[in-house]
Amino acid sequence: MDDNTKKELQSAVFERLIEHLRKRKDVRNIDLMNLAGFCRNCLSKWYREEAEKKEINISDPDAREHVYGMPYQEWKEKYQK
């Protein structure tokens, strides 16, 4: 498999994971942290950090919105218990 195809597949898997977490609002970040060692906030941080490596500036709120599918504050008000 060539590197470009590998990166396309990895990107698709990442977006699929994000979509899965958006649908599973019942899964709390603390549960993810306890079981997997990462959460939605970790994913948004990693997203921002990878963008910075390419000299692309993404704010924390924008990175979180990408992961959560809405502004973080809105998600917290609707779904965080």
Secondary structure, 3 states (H helix, E strand, C coil): CCHHHHHHHHHHHHHHHHHHHHHCCCCCHHHHHHHHCCCHHHHHHHHHHHHHHCCCCCCHHHHHHHHHCCCHHHHHHHHCC
